[in-house]
Amino acid sequence: MRDKQLPTYQARWMAGLNRGDVSAADDAFVPDCTINITGFPEPIRGVEAWKQAAAGFLAAFPDMQFTVDEHVVSGDTAFYRWHAKGTHNGPFGPLPATGKRVSFNGLLFDRVADGRVVERWEQFDQPAILRQLGVG
């Protein structure tokens, strides 16, 4: 069923991301969570590794703001359609900061237990980011 209010774990995680605080993952994800992201060669395993990956992305785009456009919750699963906007003001892999604005969207599918993510599948428009940075 569609809900108007985000589940607590996702609301905390999005608020943390939007203020650049990846420690919010401690409340939103179980310690041994698995994060599967399309285009990544291996799943990210564990909340510490997830925080490190998110912090690296936010270092490249420190003003990044994420917004959930729609979500559906059914039992222990939740689905999200979201978008984000930010400025490339730090290194992004081998790319030095360009100062360019990016805008992209994504999808999430979470399996949740006791109000925290156990496993996440995420897909976001990585090619759009690269095109906007002048790479792709």
GROMACS elastic network, one bead per residue, 0.5 to 0.9 nm:
[ bonds ]
;  ai    aj funct       b0    kb
    1    71     6  0.88765   500
    1    72     6  0.56469   500
    1    73     6  0.57739   500
    1    74     6  0.62089   500
    2    70     6  0.81057   500
    2    71     6  0.63080   500
    2    73     6  0.64070   500
    2    74     6  0.86365   500
    3     6     6  0.70330   500
    3     7     6  0.86504   500
    3    70     6  0.86073   500
    3    71     6  0.68401   500
    3    72     6  0.63269   500
    3    73     6  0.70859   500
    4    70     6  0.84926   500
    4    71     6  0.81384   500
    5     8     6  0.85412   500
    5    11     6  0.85450   500
    5    71     6  0.89444   500
    6     9     6  0.81289   500
    6    10     6  0.62998   500
    6    11     6  0.56512   500
    6    68     6  0.85028   500
    6    71     6  0.75277   500
    7    10     6  0.55166   500
    7    11     6  0.62054   500
    7    12     6  0.87381   500
    7    73     6  0.83525   500
    7    78     6  0.86592   500
    7   115     6  0.81234   500
    8    11     6  0.51086   500
    8    12     6  0.61520   500
    8    13     6  0.85778   500
    8    28     6  0.81312   500
    8   115     6  0.74664   500
    8   116     6  0.88991   500
    9    12     6  0.53081   500
    9    13     6  0.62074   500
    9    14     6  0.86985   500
    9    24     6  0.89922   500
    9    25     6  0.86412   500
    9    27     6  0.66976   500
    9    29     6  0.77920   500
    9   115     6  0.62590   500
    9   116     6  0.60002   500
    9   117     6  0.78000   500
   10    14     6  0.59802   500
   10    15     6  0.83612   500
   10    28     6  0.65996   500
   10   116     6  0.86401   500
   10   117     6  0.89042   500
   11    14     6  0.53068   500
   11    15     6  0.60717   500
   11    16     6  0.85370   500
   11    28     6  0.88096   500
   12    15     6  0.51587   500
   12    16     6  0.60855   500
   12    17     6  0.86432   500
   12    24     6  0.63476   500
   12    25     6  0.81404   500
   12    27     6  0.74996   500
   12    28     6  0.68612   500
   13    16     6  0.50521   500
   13    17     6  0.61707   500
   13    18     6  0.85811   500
   13    21     6  0.87987   500
   13    22     6  0.78383   500
   13    23     6  0.87334   500
   13    24     6  0.53842   500
   13    25     6  0.59245   500
   13    26     6  0.89065   500
   13    27     6  0.77959   500
   13    28     6  0.60176   500
   13    29     6  0.88809   500
   14    17     6  0.50642   500
   14    18     6  0.60648   500
   14    19     6  0.86872   500
   14    24     6  0.84500   500
   14    65     6  0.86212   500
   14    66     6  0.66277   500
   14    67     6  0.76851   500
   14    68     6  0.84956   500
   15    18     6  0.51224   500
   15    19     6  0.64227   500
   15    20     6  0.86199   500
   15    21     6  0.83077   500
   15    24     6  0.80444   500
   15    66     6  0.85553   500
   16    19     6  0.53276   500
   16    20     6  0.60354   500
   16    22     6  0.59849   500
   16    23     6  0.73235   500
   16    24     6  0.52107   500
   16    25     6  0.78747   500
   17    21     6  0.56471   500
   17    22     6  0.60976   500
   17    24     6  0.77240   500
   17    25     6  0.89908   500
   17    54     6  0.82314   500
   17    55     6  0.89192   500
   17    58     6  0.79363   500
   17    64     6  0.79117   500
   17    65     6  0.74427   500
   17    66     6  0.74049   500
   18    21     6  0.75839   500
   18    63     6  0.76241   500
   18    64     6  0.64744   500
   18    65     6  0.50334   500
   18    66     6  0.63197   500
   18    67     6  0.89466   500
   19    22     6  0.87167   500
   19    62     6  0.88008   500
   19    63     6  0.80850   500
   19    64     6  0.85735   500
   19    65     6  0.82147   500
   20    55     6  0.77147   500
   20    58     6  0.65641   500
   20    59     6  0.85900   500
   20    62     6  0.68674   500
   20    63     6  0.78622   500
   20    64     6  0.81512   500
   21    24     6  0.62266   500
   21    25     6  0.86165   500
   21    55     6  0.81186   500
   22    25     6  0.57955   500
   22    26     6  0.82683   500
   22    50     6  0.87964   500
   22    51     6  0.55208   500
   22    52     6  0.81123   500
   22    54     6  0.67565   500
   22    55     6  0.63399   500
   22    58     6  0.89518   500
   23    26     6  0.57350   500
   23    27     6  0.80085   500
   23    51     6  0.69987   500
   24    27     6  0.56873   500
   24    28     6  0.66165   500
   24    29     6  0.88227   500
   24    51     6  0.88161   500
   25    29     6  0.55941   500
   25    30     6  0.85334   500
   25    47     6  0.68044   500
   25    48     6  0.86225   500
   25    50     6  0.80297   500
   25    51     6  0.66861   500
   26    29     6  0.58351   500
   26    30     6  0.72052   500
   26    31     6  0.73654   500
   26    47     6  0.69279   500
   26    48     6  0.85395   500
   26    51     6  0.86958   500
   27    30     6  0.78187   500
   27   115     6  0.88565   500
   27   116     6  0.70930   500
   28   115     6  0.74455   500
   28   117     6  0.61630   500
   29    32     6  0.81318   500
   29    33     6  0.62490   500
   29    46     6  0.86553   500
   29    47     6  0.64308   500
   29   112     6  0.85923   500
   29   115     6  0.85212   500
   29   118     6  0.63781   500
   29   119     6  0.84422   500
   30    33     6  0.52532   500
   30    34     6  0.89616   500
   30    46     6  0.77850   500
   30    47     6  0.67593   500
   30   113     6  0.85617   500
   30   116     6  0.58797   500
   30   117     6  0.59911   500
   30   118     6  0.57491   500
   30   119     6  0.88089   500
   31    46     6  0.55400   500
   31    47     6  0.50240   500
   31    48     6  0.75346   500
   31   118     6  0.85219   500
   32    45     6  0.65194   500
   32    47     6  0.62441   500
   32    48     6  0.88007   500
   32   118     6  0.74340   500
   33    44     6  0.82277   500
   33    45     6  0.60208   500
   33    47     6  0.60153   500
   33    50     6  0.85635   500
   33   117     6  0.67234   500
   33   119     6  0.55624   500
   33   120     6  0.79427   500
   34    43     6  0.64060   500
   34    44     6  0.57556   500
   34    46     6  0.61156   500
   34    47     6  0.80585   500
   34    50     6  0.85246   500
   34   117     6  0.85941   500
   34   118     6  0.65340   500
   34   120     6  0.63716   500
   34   121     6  0.85943   500
   35    43     6  0.55233   500
   35    45     6  0.64255   500
   35    46     6  0.80667   500
   35    47     6  0.88996   500
   35    50     6  0.73452   500
   35   118     6  0.85576   500
   35   119     6  0.58643   500
   35   121     6  0.61131   500
   35   122     6  0.75083   500
   36    40     6  0.76350   500
   36    42     6  0.74593   500
   36    44     6  0.64458   500
   36    45     6  0.87938   500
   36   119     6  0.77580   500
   36   120     6  0.59706   500
   36   122     6  0.61008   500
   36   123     6  0.85427   500
   37    40     6  0.56041   500
   37    41     6  0.85649   500
   37    42     6  0.82608   500
   37    43     6  0.68081   500
   37    44     6  0.80850   500
   37   120     6  0.81706   500
   37   121     6  0.59349   500
   37   123     6  0.57808   500
   37   124     6  0.81613   500
   38    41     6  0.82866   500
   38   121     6  0.78968   500
   38   122     6  0.64526   500
   38   123     6  0.52266   500
   38   124     6  0.75779   500
   39    42     6  0.87875   500
   39   123     6  0.82436   500
   39   126     6  0.83024   500
   40    43     6  0.69981   500
   40    44     6  0.86236   500
   42    45     6  0.88329   500
   44    47     6  0.84645   500
   44    49     6  0.63786   500
   44    50     6  0.61653   500
   44    53     6  0.83325   500
   45    48     6  0.82432   500
   45    49     6  0.63206   500
   45    50     6  0.71118   500
   46    49     6  0.55138   500
   46    50     6  0.63001   500
   46    51     6  0.87680   500
   47    51     6  0.60418   500
   47    52     6  0.85394   500
   48    51     6  0.51282   500
   48    52     6  0.62499   500
   48    53     6  0.87279   500
   49    52     6  0.50337   500
   49    53     6  0.62441   500
   49    54     6  0.86557   500
   50    53     6  0.51298   500
   50    54     6  0.61418   500
   50    55     6  0.84694   500
   51    54     6  0.51081   500
   51    55     6  0.59357   500
   51    56     6  0.85412   500
   52    55     6  0.50837   500
   52    56     6  0.62321   500
   52    57     6  0.88021   500
   53    56     6  0.52066   500
   53    57     6  0.64981   500
   53    58     6  0.87959   500
   54    57     6  0.51636   500
   54    58     6  0.61876   500
   54    59     6  0.85696   500
   55    58     6  0.50167   500
   55    59     6  0.59975   500
   55    60     6  0.86941   500
   56    59     6  0.50936   500
   56    60     6  0.65765   500
   56    61     6  0.88314   500
   56    91     6  0.87980   500
   56    92     6  0.79548   500
   56    93     6  0.89315   500
   57    60     6  0.52721   500
   57    61     6  0.63252   500
   57    62     6  0.81400   500
   57    91     6  0.89747   500
   57    92     6  0.71515   500
   58    63     6  0.76292   500
   58    64     6  0.68080   500
   58    90     6  0.86169   500
   59    62     6  0.52713   500
   59    88     6  0.88770   500
   59    89     6  0.78200   500
   59    90     6  0.58103   500
   59    91     6  0.73801   500
   59    92     6  0.81198   500
   60    87     6  0.80793   500
   60    88     6  0.56500   500
   60    89     6  0.57058   500
   60    91     6  0.51419   500
   60    92     6  0.52027   500
   60    93     6  0.85896   500
   60    96     6  0.87830   500
   60    97     6  0.72324   500
   61    64     6  0.54395   500
   61    85     6  0.88650   500
   61    86     6  0.57434   500
   61    87     6  0.52905   500
   61    89     6  0.57589   500
   61    90     6  0.64080   500
   61    91     6  0.86658   500
   61    92     6  0.83034   500
   61    97     6  0.89586   500
   61   102     6  0.89855   500
   62    65     6  0.89444   500
   62    86     6  0.73484   500
   62    87     6  0.71642   500
   62    88     6  0.76979   500
   62    89     6  0.68698   500
   62    90     6  0.76540   500
   63    85     6  0.81124   500
   63    86     6  0.53466   500
   63    87     6  0.62673   500
   63    88     6  0.86013   500
   63    89     6  0.85723   500
   64    84     6  0.66496   500
   64    85     6  0.55039   500
   64    87     6  0.68030   500
   64    88     6  0.89054   500
   65    83     6  0.84176   500
   65    84     6  0.54269   500
   65    85     6  0.55187   500
   65    86     6  0.63151   500
   66    82     6  0.70551   500
   66    83     6  0.58784   500
   66    85     6  0.68718   500
   66    86     6  0.89253   500
   67    81     6  0.88091   500
   67    82     6  0.55482   500
   67    83     6  0.54843   500
   67    84     6  0.61936   500
   67    85     6  0.89097   500
   68    71     6  0.72394   500
   68    80     6  0.66809   500
   68    81     6  0.60263   500
   68    83     6  0.65958   500
   68    84     6  0.88259   500
   69    80     6  0.75237   500
   69    81     6  0.55540   500
   69    82     6  0.50363   500
   69    83     6  0.71111   500
   70    79     6  0.82536   500
   70    80     6  0.58239   500
   70    81     6  0.52340   500
   70    82     6  0.69734   500
   71    78     6  0.70598   500
   71    79     6  0.53656   500
   71    81     6  0.62771   500
   71    82     6  0.86469   500
   72    77     6  0.84430   500
   72    78     6  0.56723   500
   72    79     6  0.51728   500
   72    80     6  0.66949   500
   73    76     6  0.76448   500
   73    77     6  0.59331   500
   73    79     6  0.64144   500
   73    80     6  0.88678   500
   74    77     6  0.53881   500
   74    78     6  0.62209   500
   74    79     6  0.85652   500
   75    78     6  0.79431   500
   75   112     6  0.87267   500
   76   110     6  0.81243   500
   76   111     6  0.57413   500
   76   112     6  0.51253   500
   76   113     6  0.65642   500
   76   115     6  0.89475   500
   77   109     6  0.70695   500
   77   110     6  0.54556   500
   77   112     6  0.59775   500
   77   113     6  0.89973   500
   78   108     6  0.79241   500
   78   109     6  0.57705   500
   78   110     6  0.51572   500
   78   111     6  0.67552   500
   78   112     6  0.76760   500
   79   107     6  0.74073   500
   79   108     6  0.55771   500
   79   110     6  0.64606   500
   80   106     6  0.82076   500
   80   107     6  0.55717   500
   80   109     6  0.65515   500
   80   110     6  0.85328   500
   81   105     6  0.75783   500
   81   106     6  0.59885   500
   81   108     6  0.66305   500
   82   104     6  0.87291   500
   82   105     6  0.56285   500
   82   106     6  0.53779   500
   82   107     6  0.62656   500
   82   108     6  0.81332   500
   82   124     6  0.89751   500
   83   103     6  0.73323   500
   83   104     6  0.56747   500
   83   106     6  0.61007   500
   83   107     6  0.87242   500
   83   124     6  0.87820   500
   84   102     6  0.81129   500
   84   103     6  0.56854   500
   84   104     6  0.55916   500
   84   105     6  0.61588   500
   84   106     6  0.83780   500
   85   101     6  0.71934   500
   85   102     6  0.55976   500
   85   104     6  0.66967   500
   85   105     6  0.88897   500
   86    89     6  0.89577   500
   86   100     6  0.84549   500
   86   101     6  0.56096   500
   86   102     6  0.55354   500
   86   103     6  0.67402   500
   87    90     6  0.87745   500
   87    97     6  0.89525   500
   87    98     6  0.84071   500
   87    99     6  0.59367   500
   87   100     6  0.55723   500
   87   102     6  0.61604   500
   87   103     6  0.89703   500
   88    91     6  0.78256   500
   88    92     6  0.78288   500
   88    96     6  0.86647   500
   88    97     6  0.55336   500
   88    98     6  0.57765   500
   88    99     6  0.50125   500
   88   100     6  0.54480   500
   88   101     6  0.62934   500
   88   102     6  0.73898   500
   88   133     6  0.79383   500
   89    92     6  0.88739   500
   89    96     6  0.82351   500
   89    98     6  0.64220   500
   89    99     6  0.52577   500
   89   100     6  0.78043   500
   90    95     6  0.85183   500
   90    96     6  0.64535   500
   90    98     6  0.79259   500
   90    99     6  0.83796   500
   91    94     6  0.68127   500
   91    95     6  0.55589   500
   91    97     6  0.52044   500
   91    98     6  0.87026   500
   92    95     6  0.50605   500
   92    96     6  0.64858   500
   92    97     6  0.71944   500
   93    96     6  0.80128   500
   95    98     6  0.80655   500
   95   133     6  0.89674   500
   95   135     6  0.89746   500
   97   100     6  0.81190   500
   98   101     6  0.87650   500
   98   133     6  0.70857   500
   99   133     6  0.88228   500
  100   132     6  0.74019   500
  100   133     6  0.63055   500
  101   132     6  0.74221   500
  101   133     6  0.79241   500
  102   128     6  0.81083   500
  102   129     6  0.60164   500
  102   130     6  0.88148   500
  102   132     6  0.59193   500
  102   133     6  0.73869   500
  103   128     6  0.78227   500
  103   129     6  0.71035   500
  103   132     6  0.81174   500
  104   124     6  0.73239   500
  104   125     6  0.59073   500
  104   126     6  0.79296   500
  104   128     6  0.64065   500
  104   129     6  0.66510   500
  105   123     6  0.86979   500
  105   124     6  0.57556   500
  105   125     6  0.59192   500
  105   128     6  0.88999   500
  106   122     6  0.73359   500
  106   123     6  0.54753   500
  106   125     6  0.62005   500
  107   121     6  0.82799   500
  107   122     6  0.58171   500
  107   123     6  0.53103   500
  107   124     6  0.63069   500
  108   120     6  0.69433   500
  108   121     6  0.57677   500
  108   123     6  0.65822   500
  108   124     6  0.86024   500
  109   119     6  0.84255   500
  109   120     6  0.57445   500
  109   121     6  0.51386   500
  109   122     6  0.64968   500
  110   117     6  0.62606   500
  110   118     6  0.75378   500
  110   119     6  0.58921   500
  110   121     6  0.64485   500
  110   122     6  0.85515   500
  111   116     6  0.84485   500
  111   117     6  0.58891   500
  111   118     6  0.57336   500
  111   119     6  0.52151   500
  111   120     6  0.63547   500
  111   121     6  0.87658   500
  112   115     6  0.61013   500
  112   116     6  0.53188   500
  112   118     6  0.54436   500
  112   119     6  0.71564   500
  112   120     6  0.87046   500
  113   116     6  0.55569   500
  113   117     6  0.65003   500
  113   118     6  0.64390   500
  114   117     6  0.84990   500
  117   120     6  0.67853   500
  123   126     6  0.84908   500
  124   127     6  0.88056   500
  125   128     6  0.54289   500
  125   129     6  0.67888   500
  126   129     6  0.52066   500
  126   130     6  0.65029   500
  126   131     6  0.87795   500
  127   130     6  0.51156   500
  127   131     6  0.60908   500
  127   132     6  0.85838   500
  127   135     6  0.89592   500
  127   136     6  0.67069   500
  128   131     6  0.50770   500
  128   132     6  0.61347   500
  128   133     6  0.85765   500
  128   136     6  0.80190   500
  129   132     6  0.52572   500
  129   133     6  0.62954   500
  129   134     6  0.87852   500
  129   135     6  0.86981   500
  129   136     6  0.85216   500
  130   133     6  0.50111   500
  130   134     6  0.62814   500
  130   135     6  0.50827   500
  130   136     6  0.52309   500
  131   134     6  0.50207   500
  131   135     6  0.53937   500
  132   135     6  0.74691   500
  132   136     6  0.79320   500
  133   136     6  0.78612   500
